[in-house]
């Protein structure tokens, strides 16, 4: 089911990418924007099979978007880190461990503006992304005799979506715009960590930053 949703999101984004690119090449509102922000993720998911009982994650994100006044596509990169203590599973047996988790996640997404995007003032939008990630996890201690590694790394995938705002600080300058932006989203991701194919890296993310 999650594979189908992930593939559907990716296909939809690529189809939208084509239509947005065609429209943007004919529009003066196609100026490229770059955003840099801080991110907090409050993890959720199945107990002992996610970071839901651990600490929030913190990181940075950088994105580049382009499009027109109602639909834009973006490429985003996120780096997240979390440290804490919680229970994990070795087979079906829970064990408590201190962990350090780091993830690198490139994303491809689209943003939809219900009201035409303006060069000055407040803009609101909804957005969706498809994500791939590379995940690093350190545990101390691990159960003696188990196949759980103290250091694990694995690829992951997922999708997400949410709401965002841009407060434009002035009119267009050449092909750049200064802004303050914020986003809130839910992300559902899976990684092959702890000898499983579906360790959950899901939850609510909050972003706040500056764009130009």
C-alpha positions as CSV (number, residue, x, y, z in Angstrom):
1,X,0.0,0.0,0.0
2,X,2.7,2.5,1.0
3,X,4.7,1.5,-2.1
4,X,1.7,2.4,-4.3
5,X,1.2,5.7,-2.6
6,X,4.8,6.6,-2.9
7,X,4.9,5.7,-6.6
8,X,1.6,7.6,-7.2
9,X,3.1,10.7,-5.6
10,X,6.3,10.5,-7.7
11,X,4.4,10.0,-11.0
12,X,2.0,12.9,-10.2
13,X,5.0,15.2,-9.3
14,X,6.8,14.3,-12.6
15,X,3.7,14.9,-14.7
16,X,3.1,18.3,-12.9
17,X,6.8,19.1,-13.4
18,X,6.3,19.0,-17.2
19,X,3.2,21.2,-17.2
20,X,4.8,23.7,-14.8
21,X,8.0,23.9,-16.8
22,X,6.0,24.6,-20.0
23,X,4.0,27.3,-18.3
24,X,7.0,28.9,-16.6
25,X,8.9,29.4,-19.8
26,X,6.1,31.7,-21.0
27,X,5.5,33.6,-17.8
28,X,7.4,36.6,-16.2
29,X,6.4,35.1,-12.8
30,X,8.7,32.1,-13.3
31,X,11.6,33.6,-11.2
32,X,13.5,31.0,-9.3
33,X,13.4,31.1,-5.5
34,X,15.9,29.6,-3.0
35,X,14.9,28.8,0.6
36,X,17.0,28.0,3.6
37,X,15.4,27.1,6.9
38,X,15.6,25.2,10.2
39,X,13.5,22.1,10.7
40,X,12.0,20.3,13.7
41,X,10.4,16.9,13.4
42,X,8.2,15.4,16.2
43,X,8.3,11.7,15.5
44,X,5.3,9.5,15.4
45,X,4.6,5.8,14.6
46,X,4.4,2.3,16.1
47,X,5.9,2.0,19.6
48,X,9.4,0.5,19.5
49,X,9.4,0.5,15.7
50,X,9.9,4.2,15.3
51,X,11.3,7.2,17.1
52,X,7.9,8.1,18.6
53,X,9.2,7.5,22.2
54,X,12.4,9.4,21.6
55,X,13.5,12.9,21.1
56,X,12.5,15.4,18.3
57,X,14.8,15.7,15.3
58,X,16.4,19.0,14.3
59,X,18.1,20.0,11.1
60,X,18.3,22.3,8.1
61,X,16.8,22.3,4.6
62,X,17.7,24.0,1.4
63,X,15.2,24.1,-1.6
64,X,15.0,25.6,-5.0
65,X,11.7,26.2,-6.7
66,X,10.4,27.4,-10.0
67,X,7.1,27.7,-11.8
68,X,4.2,30.2,-12.2
69,X,1.8,32.0,-10.0
70,X,-0.3,29.0,-9.1
71,X,1.8,25.9,-9.4
72,X,5.6,25.5,-8.7
73,X,7.9,22.5,-8.5
74,X,10.8,22.3,-6.1
75,X,13.9,20.3,-5.3
76,X,14.8,20.1,-1.6
77,X,17.5,18.7,0.6
78,X,17.2,18.0,4.3
79,X,19.7,17.0,6.9
80,X,18.2,15.8,10.2
81,X,19.7,14.6,13.5
82,X,18.1,13.2,16.7
83,X,19.6,11.8,19.9
84,X,17.7,10.2,22.8
85,X,16.9,7.0,24.8
86,X,14.0,4.7,24.0
87,X,13.0,1.1,23.5
88,X,13.7,-0.7,20.2
89,X,13.0,-4.3,19.1
90,X,15.4,-7.2,18.6
91,X,13.1,-9.6,16.9
92,X,10.0,-9.4,19.2
93,X,11.9,-8.5,22.3
94,X,12.2,-4.8,23.4
95,X,15.5,-3.4,24.6
96,X,16.4,0.1,25.8
97,X,19.2,2.0,24.2
98,X,20.7,5.4,23.7
99,X,20.6,6.3,20.0
100,X,22.1,8.8,17.5
101,X,20.2,9.1,14.3
102,X,21.2,11.2,11.2
103,X,19.4,11.3,7.8
104,X,20.1,12.9,4.5
105,X,17.0,13.3,2.3
106,X,16.6,14.8,-1.2
107,X,13.0,15.5,-2.2
108,X,11.1,16.4,-5.3
109,X,7.8,18.1,-4.9
110,X,5.1,20.6,-6.1
111,X,3.4,23.6,-4.4
112,X,-0.1,24.7,-5.3
113,X,-1.2,28.3,-4.6
114,X,-5.0,28.6,-4.2
115,X,-4.7,32.4,-4.5
116,X,-2.3,33.7,-7.2
117,X,1.2,34.1,-5.8
118,X,2.1,37.8,-5.4
119,X,5.4,39.6,-5.3
120,X,4.6,41.4,-2.1
121,X,2.7,40.4,1.1
122,X,1.4,37.0,2.2
123,X,1.1,33.9,0.0
124,X,-0.4,30.6,1.2
125,X,0.2,27.2,-0.5
126,X,-0.2,23.5,-0.1
127,X,2.5,21.1,-1.1
128,X,3.5,17.4,-1.6
129,X,6.8,15.6,-1.9
130,X,8.3,12.2,-2.7
131,X,11.4,11.5,-0.7
132,X,14.4,9.2,-0.8
133,X,16.8,9.2,2.1
134,X,20.0,7.7,3.5
135,X,19.9,6.9,7.2
136,X,22.5,6.4,9.9
137,X,21.7,4.9,13.3
138,X,24.0,4.3,16.3
139,X,22.9,2.3,19.4
140,X,24.5,1.8,22.8
141,X,24.0,-0.8,24.1
142,X,22.5,-3.6,22.0
143,X,21.4,-7.0,23.2
144,X,24.2,-9.6,23.6
145,X,23.8,-12.3,21.0
146,X,21.3,-10.4,18.8
147,X,21.8,-9.5,15.1
148,X,21.3,-5.8,15.9
149,X,24.3,-3.8,15.0
150,X,25.7,-0.9,17.1
151,X,26.0,1.1,13.8
152,X,23.5,0.7,11.1
153,X,22.9,2.5,7.8
154,X,20.2,2.1,5.2
155,X,18.2,3.7,2.4
156,X,14.7,4.8,2.9
157,X,11.7,6.3,1.0
158,X,8.5,8.1,1.7
159,X,6.2,10.9,1.0
160,X,4.7,13.9,2.7
161,X,2.6,17.0,2.4
162,X,1.4,20.1,4.2
163,X,0.7,23.8,4.3
164,X,3.1,26.7,3.9
165,X,3.3,30.5,3.9
166,X,5.6,33.1,2.3
167,X,5.8,36.7,3.5
168,X,7.3,38.6,0.6
169,X,9.4,41.5,1.9
170,X,9.4,43.5,-1.3
171,X,8.7,43.5,-5.0
172,X,10.6,41.4,-7.5
173,X,14.2,42.2,-8.0
174,X,15.6,40.8,-11.2
175,X,14.7,37.1,-10.8
176,X,14.9,36.8,-7.0
177,X,12.5,37.6,-4.2
178,X,13.3,38.1,-0.5
179,X,10.9,36.4,1.9
180,X,10.3,34.7,5.2
181,X,8.7,31.3,4.9
182,X,7.2,28.6,7.2
183,X,5.8,25.2,6.7
184,X,4.0,22.4,8.6
185,X,3.7,18.9,7.3
186,X,3.2,15.3,7.9
187,X,5.8,12.9,6.6
188,X,5.5,9.1,6.3
189,X,8.9,7.4,5.6
190,X,10.4,3.9,5.9
191,X,14.0,2.8,6.3
192,X,15.6,-0.6,6.3
193,X,17.1,-0.2,9.8
194,X,17.4,-2.6,12.8
195,X,17.1,-5.7,10.5
196,X,13.7,-4.7,9.2
197,X,12.4,-3.3,5.9
198,X,10.0,-0.9,7.5
199,X,11.4,1.1,10.5
200,X,9.1,4.1,10.7
201,X,10.6,7.6,10.3
202,X,7.3,9.5,10.4
203,X,5.8,12.5,12.1
204,X,5.0,16.2,12.0
205,X,7.7,18.7,10.7
206,X,7.9,22.4,11.3
207,X,10.1,24.6,9.1
208,X,11.0,28.3,9.3
209,X,13.5,30.2,7.2
210,X,14.5,32.8,4.7
211,X,14.2,32.9,1.0
212,X,15.5,35.0,-1.9
